[in-house]
């Protein structure tokens, strides 16, 4: 019976694989996590291994099902989401190296890899009309620049690849053997024009990728559909039945967005926090937003157009910033001693500082573009900046820069929301998921900086739940994704903005916007020295 069936959601993030078992009411029965590797051979190059990721997927699924205490044949379907990273597959499923040194196991160019600077510029120089559907410019994080880089640098490897996949599509292919791709991955990261069911052939020919179509999956499937069931090999690796239905894949942030706005699409913005931040909003009609990706048709919620903003470094930036401080080991020691999260320790340090100084960051400002600006500047060459340094050290200095960085990330979100609203959206409902939702200070600073309530969902891992929504829908349990969301997603808490902080954040936001202009002047002045 349907009530006895469960659904697997598998989320492949930047640093780990998470597998969750959910029932058809969205209750999480079990969860398992496995780390995955990143390879960083030099600056701006970030690679991964399909062998490493597949092993982690298999282990996480097996553990999650075992911990759920359900029989293998109770699993009706599995849904995969993953980072929008490029996978190269050769004859017989063999790996094709994307590494400069030819290391065979490194067959994935990660989304955060910024190697394809020249190729990104070449694609944008075509000024093809299709670029209007990615905010005006293709991003260095997308797949066409990476593919062009591989073709130019290693044409033999490009030629030997029989299939190029987005990582979520690779996992679906590896699981069920179907030569398919998702409308989500291709539309959002490969410049596929879903509303016209075609690739921009003229643009591809102009940059030397005119034959790319022969190396891509044969069919493009909508979200909520299924290309097949598990192969014998995948079923054995997962410890499941071959009858398990495999759902069409989705990008990780979009799985979270589906869970957050699936039941209330109008006027809702989903903020999916992680290594980077993604901001997802849908509309019945296409809305062009300069510097914001999209509009993409059917790429997150069928029948709706999606705009996708984002910050290239969020959790990654916060982690990097904290580790630069001489006081970071003190925070780690305090967390270990008290058996608390290091962020709980830092939040206490901020509270102590704020008790002595009402506005601790009034003279300390962060421009969080350390890994470029994804939206709305659309500038991968942007740089970060810290303004207002003193000789202060110790825990107060760490608390201050930590708070300033949280605020800077919140202002980046505000800039994206302002751009969306200026273009025609009406953002009235903000919903957030991701690791940051466990940090009450991060939530409060975002609510204050945005001047709006911040809503949460009950399931703390909404991305994995989003993958399970795909599985449940693909299995036929629900008529469509909104119906699945209505049954499986429940609202959580709410964080309200503090009215007395509004003038302070308004002033800091002005400084935030000015920092970018200042940094651009610095870059222009030094442009001669290459």
C-alpha positions in Angstrom: 0.0 0.0 0.0 1.1 3.6 -0.6 1.3 4.2 3.1 3.9 1.5 3.5 6.1 2.9 0.7 9.1 5.2 1.3 11.1 7.5 -0.9 14.8 8.1 -1.1 16.2 11.6 -1.6 19.9 11.7 -2.5 21.6 15.1 -2.3 25.2 15.4 -3.7 26.6 18.7 -2.5 30.0 20.2 -2.8 31.6 18.3 0.1 29.2 15.4 1.0 26.5 13.1 -0.1 23.3 13.0 2.0 20.7 10.3 1.7 17.3 10.6 3.4 14.4 8.2 3.6 11.0 9.9 3.8 7.5 8.6 4.0 4.7 10.0 1.9 3.9 12.6 4.6 7.4 14.0 4.3 8.5 12.6 7.7 12.2 11.8 7.6 12.8 8.2 8.8 16.6 8.2 8.6 19.5 10.1 7.2 23.1 9.2 6.3 26.0 11.4 5.2 29.3 10.5 3.5 32.1 13.0 2.7 33.4 13.4 -0.9 36.7 14.7 -2.2 37.6 17.9 -3.9 40.9 18.3 -5.9 42.4 21.7 -6.2 45.6 21.4 -8.3 46.0 25.2 -8.6 44.1 28.4 -8.1 40.6 28.4 -9.7 40.7 24.7 -10.6 38.4 22.5 -8.6 37.7 18.9 -9.7 36.0 15.8 -8.4 35.8 12.0 -9.1 32.7 10.1 -10.2 34.2 7.0 -8.6 34.5 8.7 -5.3 31.0 10.2 -5.5 29.3 7.0 -6.6 30.9 5.0 -3.8 29.6 7.7 -1.3 26.1 7.5 -2.8 26.0 3.7 -2.5 27.2 3.8 1.1 24.9 6.6 2.1 21.8 4.9 0.6 22.6 1.6 2.2 23.1 3.2 5.6 20.0 5.3 5.4 17.7 2.4 4.4 19.2 0.3 7.2 18.7 3.0 9.8 15.2 3.6 8.6 14.4 0.0 9.5 12.4 -0.6 6.3 12.5 -3.5 4.0 14.4 -2.9 0.7 11.2 -3.5 -1.3 9.5 -0.7 0.6 11.6 1.8 -1.3 9.4 2.9 -4.2 11.6 5.5 -5.8 14.8 7.5 -5.6 15.4 11.1 -6.6 18.8 12.6 -7.1 20.0 16.2 -6.9 23.5 17.4 -7.3 25.7 20.4 -7.8 25.8 21.7 -11.4 29.2 20.2 -12.2 30.4 18.8 -15.5 31.0 15.1 -16.0 32.9 13.6 -18.9 32.2 9.9 -19.8 34.1 7.9 -22.4 33.4 4.5 -24.1 31.8 1.9 -21.8 31.3 4.5 -19.1 35.0 5.0 -18.6 36.2 8.3 -17.1 37.6 11.0 -19.3 40.1 13.2 -17.4 39.4 17.0 -17.1 42.7 17.5 -15.1 45.6 19.3 -16.7 47.9 16.4 -15.6 45.6 13.8 -17.1 44.7 12.1 -13.8 42.0 9.7 -14.9 40.0 9.7 -11.7 39.4 13.4 -11.9 36.6 13.4 -14.4 34.4 16.2 -13.0 34.8 20.0 -13.3 33.1 21.4 -10.3 30.6 24.3 -10.5 32.9 26.5 -8.5 35.8 26.0 -10.9 36.8 29.3 -12.6 39.3 28.0 -15.2 37.3 29.0 -18.3 37.8 32.8 -18.2 38.7 33.2 -21.9 36.0 30.7 -23.0 33.3 32.6 -21.0 34.3 35.8 -22.7 34.2 34.2 -26.2 30.7 32.9 -25.7 29.5 36.2 -24.4 31.2 38.0 -27.3 28.7 36.3 -29.7 25.9 38.4 -28.3 23.6 35.6 -29.2 19.9 36.3 -28.4 19.9 33.1 -26.2 22.1 35.0 -23.7 19.0 37.0 -22.7 17.9 33.8 -20.9 20.9 33.7 -18.6 20.7 37.3 -17.4 22.6 38.7 -20.4 25.8 36.8 -20.0 26.8 33.1 -19.6 28.5 32.5 -16.3 31.9 31.0 -15.8 30.2 28.5 -13.5 28.1 27.1 -16.3 28.9 24.1 -18.6 29.5 25.6 -22.0 32.6 27.5 -21.0 34.0 24.4 -19.3 33.3 22.3 -22.4 35.0 24.9 -24.7 38.0 25.0 -22.4 38.3 21.2 -22.7 37.9 21.3 -26.4 40.6 24.0 -26.8 43.1 22.6 -24.4 42.6 18.9 -24.8 40.8 18.2 -28.1 41.7 14.5 -28.0 39.9 14.1 -24.7 36.9 16.1 -25.9 36.7 13.8 -28.9 36.9 10.7 -26.8 34.0 11.7 -24.6 30.8 9.9 -25.7 28.6 11.8 -23.2 28.9 15.0 -21.2 26.5 15.1 -18.2 25.5 17.4 -15.5 26.3 15.6 -12.3 22.6 14.9 -11.4 22.0 13.5 -14.9 25.1 11.3 -14.6 23.7 9.8 -11.3 20.4 9.1 -13.0 22.2 7.5 -16.0 24.4 5.5 -13.7 21.4 4.3 -11.7 19.0 3.3 -14.5 21.0 3.4 -17.7 18.7 5.8 -19.5 20.3 8.2 -22.0 18.3 11.2 -20.7 18.9 14.7 -19.2 16.7 16.9 -17.0 15.1 20.1 -18.2 16.4 21.6 -15.0 20.1 20.9 -15.7 20.2 21.6 -19.4 18.1 24.8 -19.2 19.9 26.3 -16.2 23.5 25.4 -17.0 23.8 24.4 -20.7 21.9 27.3 -22.4 19.1 24.9 -23.5 16.0 27.0 -24.4 13.3 24.9 -22.8 10.5 27.1 -24.0 11.6 26.4 -27.6 12.9 22.8 -27.0 16.3 23.5 -28.6 19.9 24.5 -28.1 21.1 27.9 -29.5 22.9 26.2 -32.5 24.2 29.4 -34.0 25.9 30.4 -30.8 27.4 26.9 -30.4 28.7 27.0 -34.0 30.2 30.4 -33.5 32.5 29.2 -30.7 33.3 25.8 -32.1 30.9 23.6 -30.3 28.5 23.0 -33.2 28.8 19.2 -32.8 28.1 19.2 -29.1 24.6 17.8 -29.5 26.0 14.4 -30.5 27.7 14.1 -27.1 24.6 15.0 -25.0 21.8 12.8 -23.9 19.2 12.0 -26.5 16.0 13.0 -24.5 15.2 15.9 -22.2 12.7 15.0 -19.5 10.5 17.2 -17.3 10.8 17.2 -13.5 8.5 14.7 -11.8 9.0 12.2 -14.5 11.0 8.9 -14.6 13.4 7.6 -17.2 13.3 4.0 -15.8 14.1 1.7 -12.9 17.3 0.6 -11.3 19.7 -1.5 -13.3 20.8 -4.8 -11.8 24.2 -3.3 -11.0 22.8 -0.2 -9.3 20.2 -2.3 -7.4 23.0 -4.5 -6.0 25.1 -1.5 -5.1 22.3 0.2 -3.3 20.9 -3.0 -1.7 17.5 -2.3 -3.3 15.1 -3.9 -5.6 15.4 -3.5 -9.4 11.8 -2.3 -9.3 12.8 1.0 -7.7 11.8 3.9 -9.9 14.5 6.5 -10.7 13.3 10.1 -11.0 14.6 12.7 -13.4 17.4 14.6 -11.7 17.6 18.2 -10.5 20.3 20.7 -9.4 20.7 20.7 -5.6 19.6 24.3 -5.0 16.6 23.8 -7.2 15.6 20.7 -5.2 15.6 23.0 -2.1 13.7 25.7 -4.0 11.0 23.1 -5.1 10.4 22.2 -1.4 10.4 25.8 -0.3 8.0 27.4 -2.8 6.2 24.4 -4.3 3.0 25.1 -2.4 3.2 28.9 -2.6 5.0 30.0 -5.8 3.5 33.5 -6.2 5.7 36.1 -4.6 7.9 33.7 -2.8 11.7 33.7 -2.9 13.6 30.6 -1.8 17.1 31.1 -0.3 19.1 28.0 -0.4 22.2 28.4 1.7 25.4 26.3 1.5 28.9 26.6 0.1 27.3 29.2 -2.2 23.9 30.8 -1.9 21.1 30.5 -4.4 18.0 32.6 -4.7 15.1 31.1 -6.6 11.8 32.8 -7.7 9.2 31.7 -10.2 6.6 33.5 -12.2 3.8 32.6 -14.7 5.4 34.8 -17.3 9.1 35.3 -18.2 10.8 38.3 -16.5 14.3 39.4 -17.7 16.5 40.5 -14.8 19.9 41.9 -15.8 22.7 39.9 -14.0 20.3 37.2 -12.7 20.1 33.9 -14.5 17.0 33.0 -16.4 14.2 33.2 -17.1 14.2 29.4 -17.5 10.9 27.6 -18.4 9.9 24.6 -16.3 13.4 24.3 -14.7 12.2 24.1 -11.1 8.4 24.1 -11.1 6.7 22.8 -14.2 4.7 25.6 -16.0 6.6 28.4 -14.3 9.5 30.5 -15.4 12.5 30.6 -13.0 14.9 33.4 -12.2 18.0 32.3 -10.2 20.3 34.7 -8.4 23.2 33.6 -6.2 26.3 34.4 -4.3 29.4 32.4 -5.5 30.8 32.1 -2.0 28.7 32.1 1.2 29.4 29.3 3.6 32.8 28.9 1.9 33.5 32.6 2.4 32.4 32.5 6.1 34.6 29.5 6.7 37.6 31.1 5.0 37.2 34.4 6.9 37.0 32.8 10.3 40.1 30.7 9.7 42.2 33.7 9.0 41.9 34.9 12.5 44.4 34.3 15.2 41.5 33.7 17.6 40.0 30.8 15.5 41.8 28.1 17.5 40.4 29.7 20.7 36.9 29.3 19.3 37.5 25.7 18.3 38.9 24.9 21.7 35.9 26.5 23.5 33.5 24.6 21.2 35.3 21.2 21.9 35.5 21.9 25.7 31.8 22.8 26.0 30.6 20.3 23.3 28.9 23.0 21.3 29.0 24.2 17.8 31.8 26.7 17.1 29.1 29.0 15.7 27.3 28.9 19.1 30.6 30.0 20.7 31.1 32.8 18.1 27.5 34.0 18.6 28.2 34.3 22.3 31.3 36.3 21.6 29.2 38.6 19.3 26.6 39.0 22.0 29.3 39.9 24.6 30.8 42.5 22.1 27.4 44.0 21.3 26.7 44.4 25.0 29.7 46.7 25.2 29.3 48.3 21.8 25.7 48.8 20.4 26.8 48.7 16.8 30.0 46.6 16.6 30.3 46.7 12.8 29.6 50.4 12.2 33.2 51.0 11.0 33.9 47.5 9.6 32.5 46.7 6.2 32.9 43.5 4.0 32.5 43.2 0.2 31.9 39.4 -0.1 33.0 39.0 -3.7 36.1 36.9 -2.9 35.1 34.4 -5.6 33.5 36.8 -7.9 30.0 38.2 -8.0 27.4 35.8 -9.5 24.4 38.1 -9.1 23.4 40.8 -9.9 26.8 42.1 -11.0 27.5 39.0 -13.1 31.2 39.6 -12.7 33.5 36.6 -12.0 36.5 38.9 -11.8 35.1 40.9 -8.9 37.1 40.8 -5.7 36.3 41.0 -2.1 37.3 43.8 0.3 37.5 44.6 4.0 37.2 48.2 5.0 37.9 49.6 8.4 40.7 47.5 9.9 42.4 48.4 13.1 45.2 46.6 15.1 42.5 44.9 17.2 43.1 41.2 17.9 41.7 38.3 19.9 38.2 37.2 20.3 36.7 40.7 19.8 38.3 41.0 16.4 37.1 37.6 15.3 33.5 38.3 16.6 33.5 41.6 14.8 34.6 40.3 11.4 32.3 37.3 11.8 29.3 39.6 12.3 30.4 41.9 9.5 30.7 39.0 7.1 27.2 37.7 8.1 25.8 41.1 7.4 27.6 41.4 4.0 26.1 38.1 2.9 22.7 39.4 3.9 23.3 42.6 2.0 24.2 40.5 -1.1 20.8 38.8 -0.8 19.1 42.2 -0.4 20.8 43.4 -3.6 19.5 40.4 -5.5 16.0 40.8 -4.1 16.1 44.6 -5.0 17.1 43.7 -8.6 14.3 41.1 -8.9 11.7 43.5 -7.6 13.0 46.3 -9.9 12.6 44.0 -12.9 9.0 43.1 -12.1 8.9 40.5 -9.4 7.1 41.2 -6.1 8.9 39.3 -3.4 6.6 39.1 -0.4 7.6 35.8 1.2 11.2 34.8 2.0 11.8 31.1 2.8 15.2 29.7 3.7 16.9 26.3 4.0 20.4 25.0 4.3 23.0 24.8 7.0 22.7 28.4 7.8 19.2 27.9 9.2 20.9 26.2 12.3 22.6 29.6 13.1 20.1 32.0 14.8 22.5 34.9 14.4 22.7 34.4 10.6 18.9 34.2 10.4 18.4 37.3 12.5 20.9 39.4 10.5 19.3 38.3 7.2 15.8 39.2 8.5 17.1 42.6 9.8 19.1 43.4 6.6 16.2 42.5 4.4 13.5 44.1 6.6 11.2 41.1 6.0 10.2 38.0 7.9 12.3 35.0 7.2 10.4 31.7 7.0 11.7 28.2 7.6 10.4 24.7 6.9 10.1 21.9 9.4 12.5 19.6 7.6 16.0 21.0 8.2 17.4 19.3 5.1 14.9 20.7 2.6 17.2 19.9 -0.4 17.1 16.2 0.3 13.4 16.4 0.9 13.1 18.1 -2.5 14.8 15.1 -4.2 12.3 12.9 -2.4 9.4 15.0 -3.7 10.7 14.1 -7.2 10.9 10.4 -6.3 7.3 10.4 -4.9 5.9 12.2 -7.9 7.8 10.0 -10.4 6.4 6.9 -8.7 2.9 8.1 -9.3 2.1 8.6 -5.6 1.2 12.2 -6.4 -0.3 13.8 -9.5 2.3 16.5 -9.7 5.1 18.2 -7.8 2.8 20.9 -6.1 0.6 18.0 -4.8 3.7 16.3 -3.5 4.9 19.5 -1.8 1.5 20.0 -0.2 1.6 16.6 1.4 5.3 16.3 2.3 6.5 19.8 3.2 5.4 21.5 6.5 6.2 25.1 7.5 8.6 25.7 10.3 9.6 28.8 12.3 9.7 32.5 11.5 12.3 35.1 12.2 11.0 38.7 12.3 13.2 41.8 11.6 14.0 44.1 14.5 12.6 47.5 13.7 15.2 49.4 15.6 18.0 48.0 13.4 16.5 49.3 10.1 18.3 52.7 9.9 21.6 51.1 10.7 21.3 48.5 8.0 20.1 51.1 5.5 23.3 53.0 6.1 25.5 49.9 6.0 23.8 48.7 2.7 24.7 52.1 1.1 28.3 51.4 2.1 28.0 47.9 0.8 27.0 49.1 -2.7 29.7 51.7 -2.7 32.4 49.2 -1.9 31.9 47.4 -5.2 32.3 50.7 -7.1 35.5 51.4 -5.2 36.9 48.0 -5.9 36.2 48.4 -9.6 38.1 51.6 -9.7 41.0 49.9 -8.0 41.0 47.1 -10.6 40.7 49.6 -13.5 43.7 51.6 -12.2 45.9 48.5 -12.1 44.6 46.8 -15.2 47.8 47.6 -17.1 49.8 45.3 -15.0 48.8 41.9 -16.2 
